[in-house]
Amino acid sequence: MAVSKTKVTRHLSQDPILKEVIGMIPFPKLNTKEIPLSHALIESIVYQQLSIKAAAVIYQRLLEKFKDQKLDLKKLVKMETESLRAVGLSYAKADYMRNIAQYFLLKENQNIDWHTMPEDELVTRLTVIKGVGVWTVQMTMISPLGKADVFPSLDLGVQQSMIKLYNLEGKGKVLVHQMNEIAQSWRPYRTYACVYLWKWKNGQ
């Protein structure tokens, strides 16, 4: 659902530090795509720990294994590990992707409206899949689901930006607590705040 640029920037600018960042960077548009959540999670697994360019090549090779280059969960579950390895995936990623496919093929998971489910419930339900962690779920909620109020406190880019901007000195759980305290005032637009932080870190 589209949000008002004025409403978002006015709200986030109540944080004086974030206000300065907002003044330097064009208003971000969330990257949303109309694809099933299962497919989004599988794509996210492919992109983990790889450059965007390398991951895009591997994901395209994966899609070419399916009719009309559209992921087929039933076919994916049955694919041999070596077939998945051949497109450039690690053994672990091949297993994780099949785990995701098996989860979404379960009858009880096929009629759920994942897009409207609250963040906490999405994290709880999806992290039972081996290979899917909190960060992966949150990244998927940001893109392609386009949820406006996600705060991935474990994301390295968000952490590094907030440490520099807010002079945070905590580490581990203390750092995450400090970050969450600051981000409370960003609700219900924490996703936009994080996109601003990523862009600031990357000099955009």
N, C-alpha and C positions, 0 to 999 in steps of 0.2 A: 504494500500500500504506500502510495506517495506521501511524503511529508513536506511541510512547508520549510523552505530554506530559511526564511526569516524567523520562523518559530524555533527551529533547531539552533541557529547561530545565536539568537538572542538568549536562549536558555543556557547554552554552553558558555557563553561569554560572561555569565555571572561568576565564573571561575576566572580571576584576573590573569593567571598564567596561561590558561587555555585560550583566553581572549587574544593574547598576543600571537599565539600560533595561528588562530583563525584568521587574523589580519594579514598573515603572510601567504596563506594557501587558498586556492579556489575551493568553493563548496564541493565536497565529494558526492558522487553518485554511487549508491550501492550496486554492486555487480550481481544482479539476479538473473537466474535462468529457470525456465520452466522444465525442470527434469525431476524424475522421482528421487526421493531422499536416498534410496539405496544406491542409485547411480552416482549421486553426488559424493557419498561416502567412499565409494570405490575409486572415484577420480581423485579424491583427497588422499587416499592411501598411495596412489601412484606418485603424487607430487611430493610426498614427504621426503625430506632430506635430499632433494634434488633441485637443481636450478630449474627455473620455469621452462627454459628452452629444451633442456634434456627430457624433462617430464612430459612436455607436450608431444615430443617425438614418440616416446614410449606409449603414451595413452592412445595416440593415433594408430600405432601398430596393434594395440589391443583391440580397438574398435574394428579394425580390418578383419579380425577373426570372426566377426558376426555379420549376419545378413543385414544389408543396408547400413552397415556400420552403427548398429544400435545394440547396446548391451542386452544380452538375454541371460537372465539369472539362472534359468534351468540349464542352459548350455554351459555357463561359467562354472557351476557346481561340478559338472562332469568333466571339465577340462583337466588334462594331465598337467602336473607341475612343470614338466619339461616344455610343454607347449607354451605355458605362461612365461617361463624363464626365457624362451626364445625371443620374446618381444622386448626383453630387457629388465624384467622384474626379478627381484630377489626371491629366495625360497620363502622368506617370512611374508613378504608382500603377497605372494601367490596364495599362501594359506589365509591371510587376513581377508583378501578379497572373496575367497570362497566362503569364509565364515559369514561375511556380510550377506552374500547371496542366500546362503542357507537360512539366515535369520529372517530375511524379508520374504522368503518362500513359505514360512510357517503360516498356517491359516489364520492364527490369532493376530498376526501382524499385517495382514493384507487390507484390512478395512479401517485403518487408523488414520485420522487426520493429523499427520505429523506437523504440518505447516502451522497449525494454530496451537499446538501444544506448548506450554510454558517451558522456558529454558531448563529449569531444574529437573523437570520430568523427562525432557528429552535426553539430558545427560545421564540420568539414572537408568533409563530404558536402553540406551544405545551402548553405554560403556560395558554392558554385560557381554558384548561381542568381543571375543578375543582379538586384539589388534586395534580396537577402537578406543582411544583415550578421550579425556575431557577436552584437550586442545583440538583434536580432530572434529569432535562434535561441534564445538564452538565455531571453528572455522567454516564448517558446513552451514551453520546457522547464519553466519554473516554472508556467505556466498556458497550456494545459490539461493538459500531461503530468504535472504534479505531482511532478517530480523533487525530492528532498529536499536534494541537495548541489550546487546551482548557484550560482556566484558571478559576477554580472555587474559586473565591475570598471569597465566603461565607463559604467555607468548613473549619471546625474548625481545622482539622489537618494541612492544609496549613497555616492558620492564625497563629497557635501556633508555627509552625516551623519558619515562616518568622519573627515573633516577636522576637524570641530568636536569630536567626542567624543575623538579620539586625538591632537589637536593636530598633525596632519600638515602639513608645510610644503612637501613636494615638489610638483612639477607634471609633467604629461605622463606619460612612461614611469616616471619616478622615483616619482610618486604611486601609479601602478598597482602597482609593485613593493612599495611600503610596505604597500599595502592587502592584497595577496596574502600577504605575510609574516604579517600579523595574522590573516587569515582561515584560515590553515592549521590553527590550533587549533580552528576551528569545524567542521572536517570530522567526520563526514559529514552535517552539518546546516546547511550554509552558506545554503541557501535560507531556512530559518527565521530565521537571523540577519539576512538582508537584509530580510525582511518586518518584523522588529522595528525595523530601522533606518528603513525607509520610514514605519512608523507613528509612530515617535518624531519624525521630521522633520515629519510632518503634524499632530503634537500629539494623536494618538489614543492 
